[in-house]
Amino acid sequence: MPRVVLDVNVLVSSLINPRGSTGQIQGAWRRDEISVITSKAIITKTEEVLRRPHIFALFPPARAEARIQGLLALLQNQTILTPHALNLMVIEDDPEDDTIIIAAVEGNADCIVSGDRHLANLKSYQGIPILSPADFLAHYKIS
């Protein structure tokens, strides 16, 4: 079973578009087809982004809070939590992306899944490939 770090943009997108590639990744996670590695920093950032007014407004009003809480519960209960103890400075243009790299290194990830251009431009870090959601689904043959 692949061990993956899902970038915040992938997590948020999986709620906004559950039928898209990021939603398929979340489905694989819920079916225990992948192991997700995260950290408290990633969980906190995910909640912060989901609660931004322009993002929150994308959800059906009656279900917005339930969907957000569902994803946060999944992150807190069905992940490999890393300590975020490493001090890596890899992405000079966007240091927040370093939290994703740190989780991947600490969690011995097989890959990082991200739509972020800074991470995508890196292509890999310490042998950990950085894949787009579509490339991840194709590589691991997840549907």
Buried (B, 14 or more C-beta within 10 A) or exposed (E): EBBBBBBBBBBBBBBBEEEBBBBBBBBBBEEEBBBBBBBBBBBBBBBEBBEEEEBBEEBEEEEBEEBBEBBBEBBEEEBBBBEBEEEBEBBEEEEEBBBBBBBBBBBEBBBBBBBBEBBBEBEEBEEBBBBBBBBBBEEBEBE
